[in-house]
Amino acid sequence: MDHYIMQLRKGWAHQDGNYLATLLSLRLYGHLRTSAEMYMKKAVEVLPSPFDDLVYHHFKTLASMNGNDISMVYLHHSASVQTLVRILQNQKEENWMLPVMNIMCLELRLLAMKTEKSKRNKNLKPGENLEKCAECLMSCFRICAADNRSSEDDTKRWGMLSLVNQLLKVYFRINKLHLCKPLIRAIESSVYKDHFSLAQQITYKFFVGRKAMFDSDYKSADQYLTYAFQHCHKKSKKNKRLILMYLIPVKMLLGYMPQQKLLRKYNLMEFSDLIEAVKKGDLHSLENVMCRQETFLINAGIYLIVEKLKLIAYRNLFKKVYLVLNTHQIEIKSLLCALKLYGQNDIDMDETECLVANLINDGKIKGYISHQHKKLVISKQNPFPRLSSLV
C-alpha cells in the first residue's frame, strides 16, 4: 500500500493523467480495499492538497466495497467526483486530469446503475441516484465547456464528448430525452466536433440517432446511425447488432428493406417476417409478427416505431392494387377488398377512406379522394413517391 501511495504522488507530481486514471480505477485497484481504511490518514499526510482529499475519498470508496451496500460505495465515489470538480476548477489552462475525470465519471454512472438494481435500496425512488449522478457529470461538463481561454492542446473542452456520452446514457435510462437537446447543441457547435476520438464519436452518433428516431426525424436518424454502424469496428459484432436494432426500422420507414443475409449475419431474424409483411402490404401477418415479437420490440424500445410501419404496409398494398388495375382512378371498394383479403375484416369504407386520406396527407400517395364517386384519383406522374424522398 505504501508503494501505491508513492505511485499516486509520482503521478500527481509528473502531471500524468493517464497513469493516475489507471491507479484510481475501482475496477483495476479494487483488490486494495481490504487495507484501504488503514491508509487514509497516511494519504492525507503524504499527498499534496487538494489531491489528498481526492485520494482520501477514493480510499473511503475502496473500503466501502468490503460491505454489501452498493449505495455506500456510490456515495463515497460521488464525493470523489465532487472533489475532482474542485480540482478541475482550480487547474487553470491545464487538462491533464481529463483521463482521471473520464474513468471516475464512467464508474460513477456504473455504480449509480447498480444501486438502481439493488434490492436493499427500497427507500430510493426509481432513477434517483442516476439523476444525482447526472448532476455530478454536469458539473464536470460545465467546467470543460467553459474553458475557452486555454490553448488547443490544454483546453478542457476535449473532455466534453465523453461526458456528453455518459449523460446521454443516463438520460436514456431515466427517460428524460428532452435534457439531451442542449448537450447535442453544445457538441454540434463545437470546433472539435469531428476531432474527438472515433470511439466517442460512434457512441455519440448512436445516441443522437436514437434521439432523432424518437423525434420522427428519420433522415437524421439514418445519417447518425449509419455513421455509427459503418465506423464501428467489424469485430464489435455485439455493438453493430445493437446499432442495427434501431437502424433497420429507420431504414424501413425510409423505404429501404434490409436483406436477409444482413439479418442472419447479426442474428436479427426477428425482423425477417416483419420485413416481408411490410413489403407485401400484408397487415394481418404484420400484426401477427408484432404480437409474436412483442417482448423483443418492447425491450429494444422500438415497438412504437415499428407500429408506424403499418402505414408503409398500407401504402405498399394500395400500390399493388394500382399496378394490378393499371388505372389512375381506383374505386375505394377495390382498396377495401384488398384490405379484407389480407385479414382486415373489421374495416369498412369510411375507415378505408380515412387510411387513404392519411397516406395522401403524408405524401405517400399523390392524388385526391373523389367522395362523390367513391374513388381514389392518383397522379399520372409518380403516384407513389419513394419514401426516402418524403423526409
C-alpha positions in Angstrom: 0.0 0.0 0.0 2.9 2.4 0.7 4.1 1.7 -2.8 0.6 2.6 -4.1 0.5 5.9 -2.3 4.0 6.7 -3.7 2.8 5.9 -7.2 -0.1 8.3 -6.7 2.3 11.0 -5.5 4.5 10.4 -8.5 1.6 10.6 -11.0 0.4 13.9 -9.5 4.0 15.4 -9.4 4.5 14.4 -13.1 1.0 15.6 -14.1 0.5 12.2 -15.7 -3.3 11.9 -16.0 -3.3 8.6 -17.8 -1.2 7.0 -15.1 -3.4 8.4 -12.4 -6.5 7.3 -14.2 -5.2 3.7 -14.0 -4.3 4.0 -10.4 -7.7 5.5 -9.4 -9.8 3.0 -11.3 -12.1 1.0 -9.0 -12.0 -1.9 -11.4 -8.3 -2.3 -11.6 -7.4 -1.5 -8.0 -10.4 -2.9 -6.2 -8.1 -5.5 -4.5 -6.7 -2.7 -2.3 -10.0 -2.4 -0.5 -9.1 -4.8 2.4 -6.4 -2.4 3.7 -7.8 0.9 2.3 -9.1 2.2 5.6 -5.7 1.9 7.3 -4.0 4.2 4.8 -6.5 7.1 4.6 -4.6 9.1 7.2 -1.2 8.4 5.6 -2.6 9.5 2.2 -3.6 12.9 3.7 -0.2 13.3 5.3 1.9 12.4 2.3 0.0 13.7 -0.7 -0.3 17.4 -1.6 -3.6 19.3 -1.3 -6.2 19.1 -2.9 -5.1 15.7 -4.3 -5.0 14.3 -0.8 -8.8 14.9 -0.4 -9.5 13.1 -3.7 -7.4 10.1 -2.7 -9.0 10.1 0.8 -12.5 9.7 -0.7 -11.1 7.1 -3.1 -9.9 5.1 -0.1 -13.3 5.5 1.5 -14.8 4.1 -1.7 -12.5 1.1 -1.7 -13.1 0.4 2.0 -16.9 0.5 1.5 -16.6 -2.1 -1.2 -15.9 -4.7 1.6 -19.6 -4.5 2.5 -22.7 -5.4 0.5 -24.2 -1.9 0.4 -23.6 -0.6 -3.1 -25.3 2.7 -2.1 -22.3 3.5 0.3 -19.9 2.7 -2.5 -21.7 5.1 -4.8 -22.0 7.8 -2.1 -18.2 7.8 -1.4 -17.3 7.7 -5.1 -19.7 10.6 -5.7 -17.7 12.5 -3.1 -14.5 11.6 -5.0 -16.0 13.1 -8.2 -17.2 16.2 -6.4 -13.6 16.7 -5.1 -12.4 16.2 -8.6 -14.7 19.0 -9.8 -12.9 21.4 -7.4 -9.5 20.3 -8.7 -10.6 20.8 -12.3 -11.9 24.3 -11.3 -8.5 25.2 -9.7 -6.4 23.9 -12.6 -6.4 26.9 -14.9 -5.3 26.3 -18.5 -4.5 22.6 -17.8 -6.3 19.5 -18.9 -4.0 16.6 -17.9 -6.6 15.4 -15.3 -9.2 14.7 -18.0 -8.3 10.9 -18.1 -9.0 10.8 -14.4 -12.3 12.6 -14.9 -13.3 10.2 -17.7 -12.7 7.0 -15.6 -14.2 8.4 -12.4 -17.3 9.6 -14.2 -17.7 6.3 -16.1 -17.5 4.4 -12.8 -19.9 6.8 -11.1 -22.6 6.1 -13.7 -22.0 2.3 -13.5 -22.3 2.4 -9.7 -25.5 4.5 -10.0 -27.0 1.9 -12.3 -26.0 -0.9 -9.8 -27.8 1.0 -7.0 -30.9 1.1 -9.1 -30.9 -2.7 -9.4 -30.0 -3.3 -5.7 -32.9 -4.8 -3.7 -31.5 -3.2 -0.5 -32.4 0.3 -1.6 -36.1 0.3 -1.0 -36.2 3.9 0.1 -34.8 5.1 -3.2 -37.1 6.4 -5.9 -36.6 4.9 -9.4 -33.8 6.8 -11.1 -32.9 8.9 -8.0 -29.2 8.1 -7.9 -28.9 8.3 -11.7 -30.3 11.9 -11.5 -27.8 12.7 -8.8 -25.1 11.1 -11.0 -26.2 13.3 -13.9 -25.8 16.4 -11.7 -22.2 15.4 -10.9 -21.5 14.8 -14.6 -23.0 18.1 -15.5 -20.7 19.9 -13.0 -17.7 18.4 -14.9 -19.2 19.2 -18.2 -19.8 22.9 -17.4 -16.1 23.3 -16.4 -15.0 21.7 -19.7 -17.4 23.6 -21.9 -16.5 26.9 -20.3 -12.8 26.5 -20.8 -12.3 28.7 -23.9 -9.2 30.6 -22.9 -6.7 27.7 -22.9 -4.7 26.7 -26.0 -6.0 23.9 -28.2 -3.6 21.4 -26.6 -4.5 22.4 -23.0 -8.2 23.1 -23.2 -10.6 21.0 -21.1 -13.1 21.1 -24.0 -11.5 17.9 -25.2 -13.4 16.2 -22.3 -16.8 17.4 -23.4 -17.8 14.5 -25.6 -17.0 11.7 -23.1 -19.2 13.5 -20.5 -22.0 14.1 -23.0 -22.0 10.4 -23.9 -22.2 9.4 -20.2 -25.0 11.9 -19.7 -26.9 10.6 -22.8 -26.7 7.1 -21.4 -28.2 8.4 -18.1 -31.0 10.4 -19.7 -32.0 7.5 -21.9 -32.0 5.2 -18.9 -34.3 7.6 -16.9 -36.3 8.5 -19.9 -35.6 12.3 -19.9 -34.7 12.7 -23.5 -35.6 16.4 -23.5 -32.4 17.0 -21.4 -30.3 15.7 -24.3 -31.0 18.7 -26.6 -28.7 21.3 -25.0 -25.9 18.7 -24.8 -26.3 17.8 -28.5 -26.3 21.5 -29.4 -23.1 22.0 -27.5 -21.3 19.3 -29.4 -22.7 20.2 -32.8 -21.5 23.8 -32.4 -18.0 22.7 -31.1 -15.0 23.3 -33.3 -13.7 19.9 -32.0 -16.8 18.0 -33.2 -15.0 15.9 -35.8 -11.8 15.6 -33.9 -12.8 13.7 -30.8 -11.8 10.0 -30.7 -13.6 7.8 -33.1 -14.9 5.6 -30.3 -16.5 8.6 -28.6 -17.9 9.8 -31.9 -19.5 6.4 -32.6 -21.2 6.4 -29.2 -22.4 9.9 -29.6 -23.8 9.3 -33.1 -25.6 6.2 -31.8 -27.5 8.0 -29.1 -28.2 11.1 -31.2 -29.5 8.8 -33.9 -31.8 7.1 -31.5 -33.0 10.5 -30.2 -33.7 11.6 -33.8 -35.7 8.4 -34.4 -37.9 9.1 -31.3 -38.4 12.6 -32.6 -39.6 11.2 -36.0 -36.6 12.8 -37.8 -35.8 9.7 -39.7 -33.4 11.3 -42.2 -31.1 12.5 -39.4 -31.6 9.2 -37.5 -30.5 7.3 -40.7 -27.4 9.5 -41.1 -26.3 9.2 -37.4 -27.0 5.5 -37.0 -25.4 4.7 -40.4 -22.2 6.5 -39.4 -22.2 4.6 -36.1 -22.7 1.3 -37.9 -20.2 1.9 -40.7 -17.4 3.1 -38.3 -18.0 0.6 -35.6 -15.1 -1.9 -35.6 -16.0 -5.0 -37.6 -15.1 -7.3 -34.7 -17.5 -5.5 -32.4 -20.4 -7.6 -33.6 -22.4 -7.1 -30.5 -22.3 -3.3 -30.9 -23.0 -3.4 -34.6 -26.1 -5.6 -33.8 -27.3 -3.1 -31.2 -27.0 -0.2 -33.8 -28.9 -2.3 -36.4 -31.8 -2.8 -34.0 -32.6 0.9 -34.4 -31.2 1.4 -37.9 -33.3 -1.3 -39.5 -36.8 0.1 -38.6 -35.5 3.6 -39.6 -34.4 2.3 -43.0 -37.7 0.6 -43.4 -39.6 3.8 -42.7 -37.5 5.4 -45.4 -38.4 2.6 -47.8 -35.2 0.5 -47.7 -35.8 -3.1 -46.9 -32.7 -4.9 -45.4 -31.5 -8.1 -47.0 -31.9 -11.5 -45.2 -28.2 -12.1 -45.2 -27.7 -9.0 -43.1 -30.2 -10.3 -40.6 -28.6 -13.7 -40.5 -25.1 -12.2 -40.1 -26.1 -10.2 -37.0 -28.6 -12.6 -35.6 -31.6 -10.3 -36.1 -34.0 -12.7 -37.7 -36.8 -11.2 -35.5 -37.0 -8.7 -38.3 -37.3 -11.2 -41.1 -41.1 -11.8 -41.2 -41.7 -8.2 -40.3 -39.8 -7.0 -43.4 -41.7 -9.5 -45.7 -45.1 -8.4 -44.3 -44.4 -4.7 -44.9 -43.1 -5.4 -48.4 -46.2 -7.3 -49.3 -48.6 -5.0 -47.5 -49.8 -7.9 -45.5 -51.3 -6.2 -42.5 -52.6 -9.5 -40.9 -49.1 -11.0 -41.0 -47.6 -7.8 -39.7 -49.9 -7.7 -36.7 -49.1 -11.4 -36.0 -45.4 -10.8 -36.2 -45.6 -7.8 -33.9 -47.6 -9.9 -31.4 -45.1 -12.7 -31.6 -42.1 -10.4 -31.3 -43.7 -8.1 -28.7 -41.2 -8.8 -26.0 -38.2 -8.2 -28.3 -39.6 -5.0 -29.7 -40.5 -3.6 -26.3 -37.2 -4.5 -24.7 -35.4 -2.8 -27.6 -37.6 0.3 -27.2 -38.8 0.2 -30.8 -42.3 -1.1 -30.6 -43.9 2.3 -31.3 -41.5 2.9 -34.2 -42.4 -0.5 -35.7 -46.1 0.4 -35.3 -45.5 3.2 -37.8 -44.6 0.6 -40.4 -48.3 -0.2 -40.7 -48.8 2.9 -42.7 -45.9 1.8 -45.0 -47.6 -1.6 -45.4 -50.9 0.1 -46.3 -49.1 2.2 -48.9 -47.4 -0.9 -50.4 -50.7 -2.8 -50.5 -52.5 0.1 -52.3 -49.6 0.4 -54.8 -50.1 -3.3 -55.6 -53.8 -2.6 -56.3 -52.9 0.2 -58.6 -50.4 -2.0 -60.5 -52.9 -4.8 -60.9 -55.8 -2.5 -62.0 -53.5 -0.3 -64.1 -55.7 2.8 -63.7 -55.4 6.2 -62.1 -59.0 6.1 -60.8 -59.2 3.4 -58.2 -62.5 2.6 -56.5 -62.3 2.7 -52.7 -64.2 -0.6 -52.8 -61.2 -2.2 -54.6 -58.9 -1.0 -51.8 -61.3 -2.3 -49.2 -61.3 -5.7 -50.9 -57.5 -5.8 -50.8 -57.6 -5.0 -47.1 -60.1 -7.7 -46.4 -58.0 -10.1 -48.5 -55.1 -9.5 -46.1 -57.1 -10.1 -42.9 -58.5 -6.6 -42.2 -62.1 -8.0 -41.9 -63.3 -5.3 -39.4 -62.6 -2.4 -41.7 -65.3 -0.5 -43.7 -65.5 2.1 -46.5 -65.2 5.1 -44.2 -62.1 3.7 -42.4 -60.6 2.8 -45.8 -61.1 6.4 -47.0 -59.6 7.7 -43.7 -56.5 5.5 -44.3 -56.1 6.8 -47.9 -56.6 10.4 -46.7 -53.7 9.9 -44.2 -51.4 8.5 -46.9 -52.2 11.4 -49.1 -51.7 13.9 -46.3 -48.2 12.3 -45.5 -47.3 12.5 -49.2 -47.1 8.7 -49.6 -49.7 8.8 -52.3 -50.1 11.7 -54.8 -53.7 12.2 -55.5 -57.1 13.0 -54.0 -60.3 11.3 -53.0 -63.5 11.8 -55.0 -66.1 11.3 -52.3 -68.9 11.7 -54.9 -67.7 8.7 -57.0 -66.0 6.8 -54.1 -62.7 6.8 -55.9 -59.1 7.5 -55.3 -57.8 9.6 -58.2 -54.0 9.4 -58.3 -51.4 11.4 -60.1 -50.3 10.2 -63.6 -46.7 11.1 -62.6 -45.1 9.2 -59.8 -48.3 8.5 -57.8 -46.4 6.5 -55.2 -43.2 8.6 -54.5 -40.1 6.9 -53.0 -40.4 7.1 -49.2 -36.9 8.4 -48.9 -37.9 11.5 -50.9 -40.6 12.4 -48.4 -38.3 13.4 -45.5 
